[in-house]
Amino acid sequence: MLKYIGKRFLISLVTIWAIITIVFFLMRLMPGGPFDGEKLTPQIKANMEAKYGMDKPVLEQYGMYMKNLVQGDFGESMTFKGRSVTDTIAKSFPASAKIGGVAVGMAVITGIILGVLAALKNGKWPDKLIVFISTLCITIPSFVIGAVLIYVLAVQLGLLPATGFGEWENYVMPCMALAAAPLSFITRLTRSKLIDVLKADYIRTAKAKGLSKTTIIFKHALRNSLIPIVTYIGPLIASILTGSFVTEKIFAIPGLGNEFVQSVTNRDYSMLLGVTIFYGTMLVFFAFFVDVIYVLIDPRIKLQDAEV
């Protein structure tokens, strides 16, 4: 098992390096620059480029950035003077993580429960209703759901505040908007996989032995249905925790997604690169975490990997 984890860890490190390298050079290929939109004289612009090392060859800039990155330094914002990228991420990420954590919990728990219910009522009206609602929620973007929630719950009914962050009321609508699509996907995935598993021979054997329906579903069938769900949950956690860009903008949440939108608008290379690397690293980390969970759920995966 240690060999399997070590191999996956090395692959994760190489993937993170590739993300950093590709994003760095793609940003340098973008038209314009961080100081082109400002009314600066040629001399001031040259001084600003020299300050951030942008007057040097691209490969030299890459080497300098990687050297600083190894030391944990993401650089300084090119738009807001004296604003460290590391400090910005550290201050904005907790807001995204709080909203995202609640949304992920809602999506996973509710999605699995609804998926199990739909599978057990396969073909009946509860199943059809759950499938209809989940299909509808998957097709509607989160920012549209967020706008509808604001109009209904905040403007028309006055039950919840439209924007803000800090009180429990501020969590309800953003979490519902973020959780709607993944909850629906998990519901459909759980339902589909569980229906297939319940038709397996070992489930028939368990029924023949007289095991209770609850034991069969939760101890045998559901466990073997979790692998595709775990596959989806890994990237889901990374994407939601690091912030949904448009949703945070709609609800005025001071999270990482808001910082990403501002960095793109301002062409702030340092901030944009730092946030993208942070997001990519989170994504790779949770993918690695999922690989480890695989082995705990189904040890055969480790053996198959060794054979390959």
N, C-alpha and C positions, 0 to 999 in steps of 0.2 A: 504493500500500500504506500509506503514511503517513497518508493521508486516512482510510482504513478503520480503522487503529489508533486515530487521534485521535478518531474518532466513537465507537468502542467504549469508549474511555477516559472520555469525557464521560458516556456512558450509565452507566458503572460508578460514577462520582462521584455522579450523581443518585440511583442506586439505594442507595448507602451512606447518603446523606442521608435518603432515605425510610425506610430501616430504622431509623436512629437516632430519627427523629421518631415513627414509629408505635410503636416499643417504648417510648419515653419516656412517651407519653400513655396507652398501654395499661396500663402499670404504675401510673399514677396513678388509673386506673379500678378497679384491683383492690380488693376489700374489705379493710379493715384497713390496718395500716401497720407499719413496721419496729419501732415502739416499743409497739405494742398488746399484744404477748405478754409484756412485762416488767412486773414489779410496781413501777411508778413512780408517784410522786405527780403530780397534775396540773401542779404547778409545774416539776418536773424534766422531765416529758414536754414541756412547752412550751419549756423551755430547750434540750432536745435537738433539737426541731424547728427552733428558731431557729438553732441551730448549723449545721445542714445546709440551711438556707434553705427548709424545708418549710412555714414559716408564711406564705410569700409566695404570690401568685397563681400558678397553674400556668404561664401564659405567661411570667411573669418567671423562674420556675424553669428553664423551657426555655431562655430566653435566656442565663441564667447558665451553664447546663450546656454549651451550645454554645460559648460564649466560652472556657470552661476546656478543652473538648475540642479546640478548634483549637490550643491551646497544648500539647496532649499530656497534659493532666491529666484522668484519669478519676475523680478524687475520692478520698475516704477511705471505708473500710468503715464502715457504720453499726452493725455488730455487734461487730467487733473494733477497739478503740480504737488509733489510731496505725498502722493497717495500710493502706497505700496499695493501691488497686486495680491501679495500673500495676505496682507491685513484685510483687504476688501473681501477676499474669498472667505476668510475666517469670520468676518462680521456678517456676511450675507448668507452663507451656507446654512447656519442654524435655522433661519426662518424657512428656507426651502425644505430642510430636513424635517421640521416639525409638521408642516402641512403634508409633505410627501409621505412621512411615516404613517400618519393617520389614514391617508388615502390608500396606501398599500395594504394596511390592515383591513380596511373596509372591503377592498377589492378581493383580497385572498379569502377571508373568512366568509363573506357573503356569497362570493362566487362559488366556492366549494359547496356550501350549503344548498344553494339554488341548483347547482349542477347535480348533486345527489338526489334532490327532490324531483328534478325533471327526469332523471334516469329511472327512478323507481316508479314514476307515473308515466312512463313512456307511452306516447300515443293518446293520452287522456288530456282533458282540458288544462290541468295545471302545467303539464309539459308544453303544450302548444302556446300558452300564455307566456311562460318564461322564455321560450325560444323567440317569440315575436318581440318581446320587450328587449331582450339581449341583442337581437339583430338590429333593432332600431337604434339602440344606444351606440353600437359599434360604428354605424354609418354617420352619426352626427359628431362633428368635431367638439372637443372639450370647450373651446372658447364660445361656441354657439350655445352649448348647454349652460355655460357660465352666464352668458348674457340673458338667457331665458330665466334662469334662477334669480338674477338680480331684478329683472322686471316683475316677476311674480311675487317672490318672497320679500323683496325690499321695497320696491316702488308701489306695487298694488296692495299688498297685505301689510307691509310695514313690520314684518316679524323679525327680520334680521338686518344688520347694517350692511350697506352695499359694499363698502370698502373698509380698510383698516386692518390692524393686526395686533394681537395681544390678548383679547378676551376669547372665551370659548365660542361665542357667537360668530366670531370672525373665521372660525375654522370650517363651519358647516358647509357653506356654498362652495368655497374653493375645493374642499375635499370631495364633495359630491361631483363636481365638474371633472376633477382629475381621475376619480375612481370609476366613473361611468363606463368608459370604454374597456379598461382592463378587467373590471368586474364582469362585464358581459362576455368577454373573450374567455375568461377562466370558467364561467358558467357553461359555455358551449363546449369547451375542451373537457371539463370534468364529465359532463353528460355523455359526450361521445365516447370517451375512453371507458367510462364505467359501464355503459351499455355493452360494449365489446367484451369487457372482462367478465361480466355477469353471465355471458354465454359460454365461458371456458369450461373445460372438463373438470378442473379441480374445484370449481364452484359447485358443480353438480354433485361431486363427491362429498363436499362439505355439507350440502343439503341432505344427502343420503345418510350421513352420519348423525343427523339430528341436531346440528348446530343451530343456534338461534339466528334469526335474520340480521339482528344487530351485529353479532359477532362476524358473520359472513361478510357483511358490507364494510365494516370499519377495520376489521383485523386482517382480512384477506383481499377483498376486492379493491377497496379504496387505496390501500398501500401500493398495489401494482398499477394504479391509475395515476400516481403522483409524479412519475418521471417527466412526462411532457409538460405538466404544470410547473414543476421546478425549473425546467428549461426556460419557460416564459417568465417566471418570477424574477430570475437573476437580472436580466437586462431591464425588466420593469422597475425594480427597486432603484437601479442606478439612474434611469431616466427621470423618475418622479422625484427622487431625493435631491437631485441636482437642480431641479426646478423646471417647471413647465413655463416656457418663455411668455407665451401669449396670455395664459391664465393668470400668471403673477401680475402682468401688466394690467389686466382687466380689474383685478381685485386690489390693486395698489399694494401688493405684498413686497416688502423690501428684501427680496431673495436674490439668489444667484441668477435666475432667469432674467430678472430686470437688469442686472449688471451686464449680461451677455448682449441684450438688445441695445443698451447704451453704447457698448464697445463697438458693435457693428456700425451703428449710426455715426459714431465719432471717428471711425477707422482707427481706433486705439489698439495698435498692434500688440502691445504688451498685455493689456487686459484681455483682449480677445484670445490671444494665444494661451494665456494662463488659465482662463476659464475653460477653454476647449481641452487643454491637457488634463485639467482636474476632472472634467466630465469623462474623458476617454479612460483615464486611470480608474475611475469608479466603475465604469462599464466593464473593463477588463478584470478588475478585482472581483466583482460579483459573478462574472463568468467563471473565474477560477473557483470561487466558493461553490458554485453550482456543480462543477466537476467533482469536487470533494463530496458534496452531498449525494451525488450519483452513487458513489461507491458504498455509502452507508445504506442507501435504499436498496441497491441491487449490486452485490459484490461481483456478479458476472461481468459487469462492465470493466472492472480491473483486469480480469482474466482475458477478455477480448482485446483490451489494449495491449497487454503483454504479448499476445499472439501476433498482433500486427507489427 
